[in-house]
Amino acid sequence: MNKKKCLKIFFAVFGFLFFIQQFALCSSVYVSAGSNLVEVDLNSGQTQLIASLADYTDQNPRGVARNSEGEIYVSVSNNWSNRILKINPNGSQEPTIEYFTSPISFRYGFGQLDFNSKGHLFAAGDKNQVIYEFDQRGNKVSDIGLDGGYSSYNNNVGLFTNGDILYSVGYFSPRVLSRYDTSGEVITGGVYDELTFSSEFYPASLTQSHNGNLAIGGGRDGTLLWEYDLTTKTTSLLFDCKDFGRSTFVQYDPFSNSYIVPSNNGLTLLNPDGSFIKEITGPDLQNSWSISKPFVIPEPTTLPVADADGPYTVYVGDTLTLDASGSTDADDDIVSYMWDLDDDGTFETDAGGEAVFDVNYSHLESIGLLVDHIYNIHLKVTDSEGQSDVNDSTLTIEPKPALWVAVDIKPGSCPNPVNVKSSGVLPIAVLGTEDVNVITIDPTSIRLAGVEPIRSGYEDVATPVSDSNDCNCITDGPDGFLDLTLKFKTQRIVEAIGDVNDGDVRVLTLTGVLFDPMPLETPIEGADCILIRGRHKPINPADINKDGVVNILDFAIFAQNWLQSSIVDE
């Protein structure tokens, strides 16, 4: 089984187990009922007393919230001393209870509590017109003074977080809805809207609505639940719930699509139209007041799996095609393909949403890639949820391969004899074919054994041999394709090939380039053989007196002229 399949199976199993675990967590809510903290299973209706808070408060706790770690936070007040308790349920054992905050001196305590995505707790204050932010250790990070000074007096300010957006609502007229961005360490925002209602209404709590907006609970008799549309900034009455209980701290349960309303007897679950679903009661639920937000089931997190394909090879001047089409995502929503082609840790090549992406050679040059190098490259894929994965491959930059051309030395002759004593010229031809148009060859770039031609022209003079053996030759004449004809000084060629004897066969290599735009010239290469006539032994440069042997006499001449000027006076 390959790595990718293993990863897919792992994430599928992990996602399923995670889903089951979270479902178990969110089948219940926590309710403050009198001085009790009670867990209520919304499915079965079973209740469990978690803790008695009588030693910590002389009135109903006004805020209950649960974080992703399963810890419960409850706002309490006693003789003008207001605190938040942190409660860790321990199953059948006594829960661990500790003060989360130092006392804050105002009369009616904190209102609703809620968390943002960083795990910071937000607590709505009473009368002080403040929302407090605490980190995971209970340290106050900041406080928000409600713009306009609109807050609760004998009731608490409503508060609701949706990810990193916090909403709060004031109690007295005018009723102001504020919105704050709680991401990072900075809280920004302020007045969002001044609320208007068609009846005498005193908002006191916020929750999510079944439409994804805000539901506002309140009213002097705890009778009404309004919905606030975040797009149109309009309010509309959802239902009157005075026959079922207090709406002050109503919560919406997205799993059952129902509203949970506290009452003197317990909890009532209502449909979005206000119709009755069921009632949950019990001795521990007398005088139910505030309810923790139901835990939202996150969809199982599945990472995308990157596949960089490769290894890749690109020749100088060519286009590199990167293929990430083998990358996968469970939701099939990969939105970004980024490449690091120079192995510097920065994904500098952005393919956007294109799995198959062409990269011009000029881009490779711009990021400093060199010829005859092998680079480790990296692909990063990211899905619409911001999840990403990286996979590696290699990229080799190679010189552009030469175009092989047919070369005929001394066209019409077979074999190709070369007299080393000749003072004339050596004719050759680069032969045109169906695949090679000699007009595209730059004659000035041609070199035969490193020697440049003295002149060139175009004429159909010969036919290429049928196989690639350099020393095969034929005497066939023109074949209908134009040839590039060139002339070389024979003695320049003889000097280039060095020491030869009569009857030797030498392969002469021809090189050049096509008329491509610089610097992307396509090289050409070809070869043919010559048969040596005569003997040639180049003079050794150390044979100063040219007597055919290098000895002490040559050294004496060298020493005599050591450090002498080479300029001869006239």
N, C-alpha and C positions, 0 to 999 in steps of 0.2 A: 504494500500500500504506500503510495507516495505521500509526501509531506502535506500537499494541499488537501487531499482527501482526509487525512488525519485531522487537520485543522477544522475542516467543515464538520466532521463528526463531533469533535470536541465542543465546538461552539453550539452545535445543535443540542447536545446532551446538557451542556452547561445552561443554555437558555431555558430548556424545559424544567430543569431542577430549580433554576432561579424563579421561574414563573410559579411553580408550585409553592415555593417558600414564601413568595410575596403574597400569593393568594391567601395563604394561611394567616399572614400578618394583617391583611386588610379586611378580613371577615368581621372585625370588631372595631368599636370606637371606645374612647374613654370619656366618662361623664362625671362631672361634679354634681353630686346630689346631696344637698345639705352640707354636711362636713365629710362626706364620703367621696372617695375616688373609686369608681366602679367601671369594670370592663364589661361591655355588652356585645354579644355576638349577634349581629344583625340578621344572620340567616336563621339561627335556631332560636333566638330570643333568650338564650341563657345569659345569666349575669354572674359576675364574680367580684366580690369586694376586694379591691387591691390594697387600700389603706384608709384608715380613719384620720382625718386631718383636724380633728377637734382641738388638738393641742397647738395648732398653728394658726387657727383663724376663728373669728367669732361671727362669721357670716359665710354665705355661699362663696366658694372660690369663683372668680369671675372669668378666668381664662384657663383653658386646657389645650396643650399641644403635644404632639409626639414627633420625635425626629426619626431619621432613617435608621438609627441605631436601636430603636425600641425604647428610648428613655422618655419618661413622661414629665412635662413641666406644667406646674399649676401655680397660678397667681393667688396669693392669700393676703389678708390684712387682719390686724389685731391691734386695737387701741392706737390707731393712726400709724402703725408700723406696717409697711407694705413690702412683701418679699415674693420671690418666686422660688418654689420648691422644685428640686430635681429628684425624681423618684425612679428608682430602678427596680422593676418587678422581679422577684426572685422565685417565681413559681409558688410552691406551698410554703416557702419560708417568708419571714417578715421582709418587706421591701426596704431597700436602703433609701433613706430620705435625707437630703442635705439642702442647705440654703444655697440658692444659685446667685442671689444678689444681696447686697447690704440693704438695710431698711431705707426706704425712701418716704419722706414725710409728706403724705397727702392723704386725704381722708378715705377715699373709696377704693384705693388700690388700682392694680392694673386691670385693663380690660382684656380684649382678645390677645392671644399669643399666636405667633406663626414663625416659620423658618424660611430662609431663602436657600438657594442652591448651595451656598458655601457652608451651610449648617449654622449660620448666625441666627440667634433668636431675636425677634422683634416683639416688643411689648407695648401696647397702647396704654398711655397714662390717663389718669382721671383728673380733671380740673386744671392740671398743670400744662395742658395743651402740648404734650410732648409724646413722641414715640421713641423708645429706647432700643438701642441695638447692643446685643451682648455676643461675645465670641463663645467658642465651645468651652472655655474655662471659666465662664461667668464674668469676665471682665467687660465693663462697659466700653464699647468701641466709639459710639457716637450717640447723639440724640437729635431728633428732628423737631423743631418748633413748628407746629401746624400753622401754615400760612393763614393770615387773617384772624388768628386767635380763636378759631371755632373749635370747641371741644365739648366734652361732656361735663356735667356738674354732678348730678346725682346718679348718672349712668355712665357707662364706659364708652370710649371711642371704639368704633368698629375698625377692624384691621384684617387685611387679607393679602397674602403674597401669592403670586403666580410666577414661579421661577425666580427671576430677579426683579420683578416689578411689584412694588408694594402699593396697596390702596388703603386709604383711611377715610373715614367719614365722621363729620361732627354731628353733635346731638341737637343743639339749639339752632334756631333760625338766625341767619341763613344757614342752610345745611350745605357744607362745602365738601366736595370729594377731592382729595389730593392724591397725586400719584408720584412715586419716587423710584428711581433706578437704584437698586441695591447691589449691583454687581461691583466686583473689585472692593477697594477700600473706601470708595467715595460714594456718597449718597447725593443725588441731584434730583431736582423736580420741584413740584409745588402744586398750587391750585390747578386742578384739572377741570372742574365744572362746579357751578352752583346748582344744586339739585332743587327741582320743583316737584311737588306732588299735588295730586288733585284732592287730597284730604289732609286733615290735621295729622301729621305723622312725625314721629321722633325716631330717626334711625339710630340704631345702637350696635348693629353687628353686620359683618360682611361675610359672604361665602360665594363660592362659584355657583353660577346658575346652570341649569340643564342645557342652555344654549351656548355655554362658554363665555357668558358675560358675568356681571355681578348680580347677586341677589342680596337685597338689603332688608334685614329684619328689624322690627321696631314697632313703635306705637305705644301710647301710654298704657293701653290695656294688653299690649303684646298680641295684637290681632292681625297684623298685616305683613305680607311679604311682597316686596316690589322687586322688579328686575330693571337693571340699568344697562342699556345697550352701549357698549364701549365705542362702537363705530358711529352711531348716529347721536350719541350723547342725549338719549331720551329715556324717560322712566315710564314703566307701565306696571300696573298692579297684576301680580301673579295670582294671588288668592288671599282670602280672609281666613285665618286659621284660629280664630278665638275659640271655636268649639273644640279644638284639639289641644290647646296649650299655649305656652309662651312662644312667640316667634323671635324673642330678643336674641337668642344665641342659636338660631337655626343653622343647620349644616346640610349641604347637598352631598349625597352619596352617589358617585358616578357609576358604581357597580350595579346597583339596583335601580338607578335612575329615579331616585326618590329623595324627598326632603325629610330630614329628621328634626322633629320639633319637640323640645323639652316641655314637660308639664309637671303638675303636682304629683301625678301618679307614676310617671316614668317617661317613656319616649313614644312618639307617634310618627309613623312613616306615611307620608302623603305623596301622591302622584304629582307631576308638574302642574296639573290643573287643579290641585287642591283636594282631590278625592282621596278617600281613606284607603290605606293599604292594610296596616295592622298596628297594634299597640303592644309595646313591650313594657311590662311592669314587674315590680318585685319590691320586697321590703327595703332593699338597699337603694332603690331608685326614687324614694320619696323626695319631692322638691328638687327634681332634676333642673339643672341650670345651664351650664355650658358644656360643649361637646368638642372633642378633638376633631380635627379635619381627617376624614377618611384617607387612608394611605393609598395614593394613586399607583396602580400597577404599571411599572415601566415595561415597555416591550423588551424582550430579551435582546441584549446587546450582541450583535453579530458583526465582527470585524470583516472588512473586505480582505480579499487575498490577492496580493500583487503578483503578477507574472511578467518579468522583464524580457522573456524569450532570449534570443541570442544563442551563442556568442555572435557578435556583429563584426564584420569587416567592411571598411569603406576605403576606396581608392581616392587618391588626391583628385579633387575636382568633382567627384561624383556626389550624388544625393544619398544621404543615409536615411533608410526607412526603419523607424522604431516601431515595434509591434508589441503592444501590451494587451492585445485582444484576449489573451488567455487569462487575464485577471477576472476575478469573480466577486460577487457580493450577493448575499442571501436575498436582499431586496432588489437586486439588479438596478441599483441607483448610484453607481460610481459617477461622480461629477467632475473629478479632477485627476489628470495624469501629469505628474511633474517628474523631470529627469535631471539627475546629476551626472553629467557626462565627463567632467574633469576630476571627479573623485575628491572634491574639496569640501564636501559636506553641505554644499548649497545647491538646492534644486533650481538651477538657473534656466532650464529649458522647459517652458510651460506649453504643454500640448493641449491645454484647456480640457474639453470633454472628449477629445479625439483619442481613441485607443490606438489607432494606426496613424503615425505622424511622420511626415517627411522633414528632414533637417538639411538645409543647404550647407555645402562645404564651407562657405564663407562664415557661417555661424560657428563651425568647429574651429576655424582659424581664430575667430574673435575671442574665444574662450581659452586660446593658447594650446590647443591640441597639436602635437608634433607628429611628423611622419616617422614610420618605423617604431612606433610606441604602442604598447598595449595598456589600456586604461580599464580600471574597475569602474563600472557605471552602476547607477542605482535608480530604480523606479519607485515613486511614491504615489499610491492611489488613495483617494479620499472619497467617502460617500457623502450623501446629503446630510447625514447626522454628524459629520465631522470626524468620523472614525477613519483611521488610515492604516496602511500597511506598506512595507518597503521590501523590495526584492532586488537582487543583484545580478549582474551579468558582466560581460567584458566587451570592449570595443578596441579593434586594432585598426590603426591608420597605416596604410601601405602606399608606396609609390604607385602611380598610375601604370598599369601593365602596358608594355610596348605592343603596338600593332605589328604583327609579323608580315613582312613584305618579301616578295620573290626578287632576288638579285641575280643578274646574269653578267659575269665578267667576260669581256670580249664577245658580245653577242654574235652568234653564228659560228663560233669556234667551240670545239669539244675534242680534247680537253682545252684548258685555258693556259697556254704556255706564256711565261713572262721571262724575257731575257734580262738578267740582272745588269747587263752592260748597256741596255737600251737608254738612249737619251730622249726618247719620244714621249708619247702620252698613252695612258691605259684607259680604254673606253669601258664603261659599264652601263647597265640599264637597271632601273627599278621598274619592274614589270607591272603594268596595270592588269586588274582582274575584275570580276563582277563585284568583289567586295572592296577593292582598293582603287580609288580614283586618284591617280598620281598628281592631278592638278591641286589636290588638297595638301600636298607635301611642300614644305618650305625648302627649296633647293639650297639656300645659303646655310641651312642647318646640317646638311649632309656631311658625314665624315666616314671615310673608308680606312680602316685601321688607324683612325685618328687623324687622317690627312684630309684637308678640305679640297673640293674640286676646283678646277680652274675655269670651267664653263659648264653650262647645262642647256638642255633643250627638250623638246617633246617630239616623239616620233614612235610609231608602232614598229618595233624592230625584232621582237622575239616572243617566244611562247614559254611559259613557266614549265618546269619539270613536273611530273605527276606525283612524285613523292617528296618527302622533306629532307632526304639525305643531301647535305650541303655539297657533296662532291659528285653527285649525279649531274649530267648535263645532256642537252640535246641540241641539235642544229636546226630545229624548226624555226621558220621565219615568223612574220607577223601573224597575230591571232585576232586582230580586230579591236584590241584594247590599246589605248594610248599609253606609251611608256615614257618615263623620265630618263633621258640620256645625260650622262655626265662624263667628263674627261678629267683625268688625274695625271700629274707628272709621274712618270714611271719611277724615276730615281727617288722621289719623295716616298713612294710606296716601298721601294727596295730598302731604304734606310729604316723605315718603320718596322719592317718584318725582321730585321737583324741578320744574324749569322745563318746562312743557308748554303746547301750544296746542290749540285746538279741532280735533278730527279726528285728533289723534295717536293712534297705537297703541303701547301699551307692554306688554312681557312682564313679568309679575310671577312671581317664583320663590318657591316654598314649600319650607321645610326643616323637619326634625325628626328624631326618633330613635324606634326601637322600644323596647318595654319589656324590653330585654336587661339581664342583670346588668352592673353597672358593673365595670371600665371598658370593657367590650367592646360598647358600644352600636352597633347597626346604624343608620347614617344613612338617612334617606329624602329624596327630592327630587322635585319636580314643578313644573309651570308652566302658566299660562293667560294669555290676553291681555285687555286692557281697551281700550275706545274712549273717548277723552277728550272730554268735553263741557264747553266753557268754556276759559278761559285762566288759567293759574296761574304766577305768577312769584314764587318765594320771596323774602322780604326779605333783602337782603344784610346780614349781621351788622355790616358796617362802616358801614352807613347809620344812624348813631346818631340823627339827627333824623327818620328815616323820611320824607324828602321825595322818595324815589325816585331819588336820585342821591348818590353818594359824592364829597364835595368838601371844600374847606378848612373849611367850617362844621362838618362832622363831626369834623375834626381838632382844631378849636378846643375843641369840647365835650370831646373825649378828653383834651386837654392840661390843661384846667381841672380835670378830675377825677383827674388822674394821682396815684397814691399816696394817694388819699383813701379813708377807710373806707367800705365798702358798707353798714354798719349804720346804719339810720335811727333816730334817737332819737324816742321817742313824746312 
